[in-house]
Amino acid sequence: MSNKIKHSKVRNTGILFELITRQITADIIENKDGLAVGLLKKYFSPNTQLGKEYELYKVLTTENYKSESKANHLIDAVLKTYNKINRSQLRREKYNLVSEIKNSYSVDQFFMARIPNYKVYASIYKLFESLTTTDPSTETNSKFTIIESITKKKRKHLKTESKTLETYKKSEKDLRLLTYQVLVEKFNKKYKTLSEQQKGLLRKYINNISNTNQLKEFVEKESIKVKKQLQSFLPNIDDEVTSIKLKEAIKQSDTLLKGRIVEDNQVITLMRYYQLLKELKDVTGK
């Protein structure tokens, strides 16, 4: 009889890395000490077993092939490399990391955050665990989930995105820097042009992403407020084309109220509306 492999969020290296980098952003916005950066530097350096395992998670979540055979070959190569990791040392590092997280942050808040690629991360974890546990069905399902992720078409960025939002979406690269001073300097330089509304939304999104009800209430209130503000500019718009576009933007703002939870694209859309308001204020002087 096979031993069923169960996923453990607190032992999933990919998820731990994502949660720590998200905490780094929250700490910077709240002007807190760089504890999360210290954890990243201590446990995810190239010399640690956690750092080596994370690189394998990264390969399986970022590589993209059209061919399933190539995806299969990649997975086999990753598993071959994974077998070289010192697993007893890896377990010790994970235990120490989770202990430090529990001593420094609210465990409920830290581990309840939603992870966009959760299913893929969970499948990678189970695939790695299958190397030491007999569970052929879970191993097969996990492998096919990863192959599907590797071979799916990646969505391209829209060319019409503003430079501010494009910079925001590329911020993940900066979050991976392990020097806190450089990180803060880059963050302040990149986001100095954001309005107070945009900064407030980012703060809410990061701090309340695990509390979906609170985040949804905030977005709903802000969308209603934004709609009223946009409507107030209509009487001051003389250009017919601009007026039509503004009316359409007002109409589309209702999409922010849809769904049971707040999706990433809704947060980005609200950021765009804040930017539109900022530009309207600059043009009209209102």
C-alpha positions, -999 to 999 in steps of 0.1 A, spaced: 0 0 0 13 34 -9 18 63 15 -3 93 3 18 124 -1 2 155 16 12 190 8 27 211 35 26 249 30 51 256 58 76 232 43 72 243 7 104 261 -3 88 280 -32 60 293 -11 83 302 18 104 323 -6 73 340 -20 59 348 14 92 362 26 97 385 -4 61 397 0 69 404 37 100 424 26 77 448 6 53 451 36 82 459 59 96 486 35 62 503 32 57 503 69 93 515 75 101 484 96 135 468 102 148 445 75 141 412 94 126 395 63 156 405 42 179 389 68 159 357 66 162 357 28 199 363 29 205 337 57 185 308 43 183 313 5 219 320 -4 235 298 -31 254 279 -4 224 267 15 203 236 7 172 258 8 187 281 -17 196 252 -40 161 237 -37 145 271 -44 164 274 -76 148 241 -88 113 255 -79 122 286 -98 132 266 -129 100 246 -129 78 277 -124 95 301 -149 106 279 -179 83 277 -208 84 252 -236 59 244 -264 68 207 -264 57 183 -237 87 161 -244 110 191 -236 90 198 -204 94 161 -194 132 163 -201 134 194 -179 116 178 -150 139 147 -152 169 170 -152 156 189 -122 149 157 -103 184 145 -111 198 177 -96 175 175 -66 189 141 -57 223 159 -50 207 180 -22 216 171 14 180 163 26 188 161 63 205 195 61 175 208 41 151 197 68 171 214 95 173 246 75 135 246 69 128 239 106 151 268 117 136 291 91 100 284 101 109 287 138 124 322 131 93 332 111 70 321 140 91 340 165 90 372 144 56 374 127 20 364 132 19 329 119 -18 331 109 -12 363 89 21 351 74 10 318 61 -26 326 51 -16 348 22 -29 337 -12 -3 324 -37 -12 328 -74 8 296 -84 -2 276 -54 -13 245 -74 20 244 -92 41 250 -61 22 222 -43 28 198 -73 65 205 -72 66 198 -35 48 165 -39 70 155 -69 101 161 -48 86 142 -19 77 113 -42 114 105 -46 114 91 -11 77 80 -8 58 54 -28 27 72 -41 25 67 -79 -9 85 -84 2 117 -67 35 116 -85 18 113 -119 -8 140 -112 19 163 -99 41 158 -129 13 164 -154 3 197 -135 39 209 -138 41 199 -175 8 218 -182 22 249 -165 55 247 -184 38 243 -218 10 268 -214 11 300 -234 23 330 -214 2 361 -215 20 391 -230 19 425 -213 -4 450 -230 15 477 -248 -8 503 -235 2 498 -198 15 529 -182 52 531 -172 43 533 -136 23 500 -137 49 483 -158 76 492 -132 53 479 -105 48 446 -122 86 442 -127 93 449 -90 98 412 -82 133 413 -96 142 440 -71 127 421 -42 152 394 -48 181 417 -40 197 406 -7 212 439 4 186 459 24 201 493 18 201 488 -20 166 474 -19 152 504 0 170 529 -23 156 512 -54 121 510 -39 120 547 -30 134 557 -64 109 536 -84 78 545 -64 84 582 -57 60 591 -85 31 571 -71 2 591 -56 -8 587 -20 -38 568 -32 -17 543 -51 7 539 -22 -23 533 1 -37 506 -23 -3 488 -24 -1 489 14 -36 475 17 -30 448 -9 2 436 7 -10 438 43 -45 423 38 -40 398 10 -47 370 34 -79 388 47 -99 387 14 -130 402 30 -112 433 43 -94 438 10 -127 434 -10 -144 460 13 -116 484 7 -116 480 -31 -154 483 -32 -154 516 -12 -125 530 -33 -142 520 -66 -174 539 -56 -153 569 -46 -133 568 -78 -164 566 -99 -179 597 -82 -146 616 -87 -144 607 -124 -180 618 -129 -172 652 -113 -147 659 -141 -172 654 -169 -186 689 -169 -151 703 -173 -142 682 -204 -148 702 -236 -133 677 -260 -159 653 -273 -136 623 -278 -121 627 -243 -156 630 -229 -166 597 -245 -135 579 -233 -141 592 -198 -177 580 -198 -166 546 -209 -139 545 -181 -166 554 -156 -188 526 -169 -160 501 -168 -152 510 -131 -182 487 -121 -160 457 -129 -141 464 -97 -172 453 -78 -174 419 -94 -163 386 -78 -161 371 -43 -124 379 -39 -102 406 -52 -81 394 -81 -47 409 -91 -61 424 -122 -87 444 -102 -59 459 -80 -40 469 -112 -72 484 -127 -78 505 -96 -41 516 -98 -49 528 -134 -80 547 -122 -59 564 -96 -34 574 -123 -62 587 -145 -76 608 -116 -41 622 -110 -37 631 -147 -72 647 -149 -64 668 -118 -31 680 -134 -49 689 -167 -80 706 -152 -63 721 -121 -93 708 -101 
